Amino acid sequence: MGAQLRVYRSKIRSAQTTKKITRAMELISASRIQKAQQRVAASTPYARAVTQAVSAVASYSNVDHILTTEKENVERAAVVIFASDRGLAGAFSASVLKESEELATLLRSQGKDVVFYLVGRKAVGYFSFRKRDSARAWTGGTDQPVFTTAKEIGDELVAAFMRDASDGGVDEIHIVYNRFVSMVTQTPEVVRLLPLEVVEGVEAPGDTAALPLYEFEPDADAVLDALLPVYIESRIFNAMLQSAASEHAARQRAMKSASDNADTLIKTYTRLANNARQSEITQQISEIVGGADALALAK
């Protein structure tokens, strides 16, 4: 009985230690989520404005540019996966990896080769464990993104998009990341960056409305060439910020659940330890009473 009591007390101490760790990680994520939300709120209007500018130039200029022109025969597609560097964030990385697998299956069914670009150690580990190749990987700083990393990723993607598929280039660029909706909701999202597919925030004029007049200097091609890296970098950086905010929210929720589970374990094992102690006391009293009765009968 004493050995069983020691086991329960050891489990209680283990659960208490685990609770301290999960509680600390919950507080850290809670302190960082506000700043992450502010960065998302500051970045999203700029990314939307750049996309609107690109859409406007493409919509109201009669030029065929690589930014908006879809190739007749799409051979290779790039998929950029934004995961996390650290775990203990629930299904944060698993959900975005699952979404990327579904996207890759869809692209392959259309006869396209898929090239993966990975952001975050969890994505790198996922591919390494399955012995799958990736074109490039970036790790470190997924919880606090910096623009230099987004620019590096954007330069790599633009360079690959400008090359022919026969030379190792790609014809399409897709990104998969977790979009921050609220503290309890983060949804995996797939966006095709290139060629530009969706005109965001630019409404088509009505029958009686006048078309807006744009003047391009020096010309529309030069404007689109200048907007291409800016567009890619802004969308990549916004996706990184969305992913970081989602990671903090998912980790806070996961650590809150882990702390609650640790509390439940502590209560359960405390109750079992009390029962074991009570049984031990009862057994000792029974042995004392039995010994006393035996002595009395011996007299």
N, C-alpha and C positions, 0 to 999 in steps of 0.2 A: 504493500500500500504506500509506503514511503517513497519507493522508486517512482510509482505512478504520479505522486504529488510533485516530485522533482521535475518530471517530464512536463506536467501542466505549467509549472512556474517558468520553466525554460521557454515554453511556447509563448507565454504571456510576455516575457521580456523581449522575445524576438518580434512579436507583433507590435509592441510599444516602440521598439527601435525603427521598425518599418514605417510606423505611423509618423514618427518624427521626420523621416526622410521625405515621405510623400507630402506631408504638410508643408515642409519647407519648399519643395518644388512647386506646390500649388500656389504658395504666396509669391514665389519668384515669377511664375507665369502671370499671376494676377497683376503684379506691378509692371510687367512689360506689355501687357495687352493694350493698355491705354495709349502708350506711345505708338505701338504698331497700328492701332486704329487711326490715329492722327496722321501717320505717314500714308496710309491707304487713302484717307480722305483728301490729303493734299496732292497725291499723285494721280488719282483717278480723273479729275477734271482736265489735267494737262494731257493725259493719254487720250482722253475722249476728244479734246480739241485738236490734237495732232491727227487723229484718225479722221475727224471731220474735214480737216484741211486737205488731207490726202484724197478723201472721197470727193471733195468739191473739185479739186484740180483734175481728178480722173473723170469725173462726170461731165464737166463743162469744158473740156478740151478735147479736140479731135485728134488725139495722138495714141499710138499703140506703144505702151510702155511695159516693161517687164514687171512692174509693180502690180498691174491690173490685168494683164493679158494672160489668159490661160493657154497652156500649150495643148496642142491637139493630142499628142501622145505623151502622157505622164508616166514616166518610168520609175522614178524614185521619189519617195516622200520622207521628209525628216519629221521626227516626233521628239519634241523636247519635254522631258518629264521633270516636274518640280516636286521633289520629295523633301525629307528632312535629314539632318545630320544625326540627330539623336532620336532614340525611341521614347517609350513611356508617354506616348501621345495618342493612345487608343488606336483607332483605325485610320489615322491621318494618312500615313504613307501607303497603307494597304489599299485604301479606296482609290487613290490616284494611280497606283500601279495597276489595279484591276481595270480602271477606265482606259489606261494606255494599252492594255492587252486587247481590250475590245476594239479600240480604234485600229490597232495594228492588224487584227483579224479582218476588219472591214476593208482596210486599204489593200491587204493581200488578196482579198476576194475580188478586188477591182483590177488585179494584175499589176500592182505596184510593189516595188521593193521598198522595205521600210528601214530607215537608218535612225538609230536612237542617239539622242544627246541627253546626258543625265546630269541632274543637279541634285546634290545631296548624297550622303553616304548610304542611306537606306536604299536608294535606287541603285547605287553602285554595287552594294552587297547583294541585292536581289538578282542582278544580272551575273555577278561573279559566281554566286551559288549555283546558278543554272548553266554556267559556262556559255553565256551568250555575249556576243560582241556589241560594242557601242563605239560610235565615232569619236566622242569626246566626253569628258566628265569634269564637273566642277564640284568641289566639296569645301565645306567650311563656311560658316556665316549664314546659314539658311534662316536662322532665327532673327538675325539682324543684317539684312541685305545692304550692300553698298552698290552705288551706281557703277563703279569701275568693273565689277563682276558682270553686271548687265551689259555694259558696253563690250566687254570681251566676248560674251555669248552672242550679242548682236553682230559683232564683226565676223565671228566664225560662221554664223548662219547666212549673213549676206554674201560672204565669199563663196559659200557652198551653193547658194541660190544662183549666183552669177555664172557658175561653171556649168558646163554641159553634164548630163547624167553619165555620159560615156567617160568623162574625165573625173568621176567621183563626186559630181555635184548633185543637187536635188532639184526637183521641179515644184515641190510643195513644201510648206513649213507649217506644222501643227504644234501647238503647245497644250500640255495637259497639266492643270494645277487645281488646287483647292481654292475656290472663291469664298471669301469671308462674307457671310450673310448676317449672322448675329453670333452671340456668345454660345448659342446652343446649336447653330446650324452652319455647317461648312460643306459646300457641295462641290464635287469634282466637276470641272468644266473643260471642254475641248474647244479651242479656237483655232481656226485656220488663219495664220498671219499673212502668208503669201501663197498665191496671188490674193490680193484683197478681195474678199468675198462679200462681206456685208457692209453696206453703207450705214454707219451709225450716226443717228441724229440729223441726217440730211434728208429732208422730206422733198419728194418730187413736187414741183409746182403744179398748180391746177391748170385747167384749160384757159382760164382768163388771166392767170398770173404771169407776170413777165419773168423771163429767165434772168438770173443774176448775171452781171457783166464782170468778167475777170480779165485783168491784164497780166500777162506773164512776162517777166523780165529776168533773164534775156529771152527764154522761151519755156514752153510747158515741159519739154524733156529735161531741161536743166533744173527746173523747179522740182520735178518728180525725183530726179537723181539726188538732189539735196535732201528731200523729205524722206527718202527710203531709209537711210540709217537712223534718222531721228525717230521715224515711226516704229521701227523694229526695237530700238533701244527703249523707247518709252513704254511700249507694250510689254517687253520682257521685264523691265523694272517694276511695272505695276503688277505683273503676275507674281514676281518674287515677293513684293510687299503683301499682296493678298495671301500668298502661301504662308508667309511668316506670321501674319495675324491669325490665320486659321490654325497654324501649329500651336501658338500660345493658347488659344481658346481650347483646342482639343486636349492639350496637355493639362491645362487647369481642370478641365472636366474629368479627365482620366485620373488625375491625382486626388481630386475630391472624392471620386468613387472609391479609390484605393484606401484613402483615409477612413471613409465610412466602413469599408469592409474590415479594416484593421480594428476599428472600434467594436464591430460585431464579434470578431475573433477574440478580442480581449474579454468581452463580457461572457462569451461562451466558455472560454477556458477558465475564467475566474469562477464561474458557477461550478464547473467540473472539479476545479481544485478545492472549492469549499465542500463539495460533496465528498471528495476523497478524504479531506481532512476530517470531516464529521464522521465518516466511516472508520477512519483510523482511531479517533477518540472513542467512538462507541466500542470498537474491538478492544481497546486498552481497558476501558471500564469493565467490559464483560470478563476479560481475563483477570482483573483484580477481584471482581465479585466472585468469580469461579474459584480463585485461589483462596479467598477468605472462607467460602463455604466448605472447601476441602479441608482447611485447617480446623474449622469448627466441628466437622464430622469426625476428624481424627481424634479429637479430644473425647 
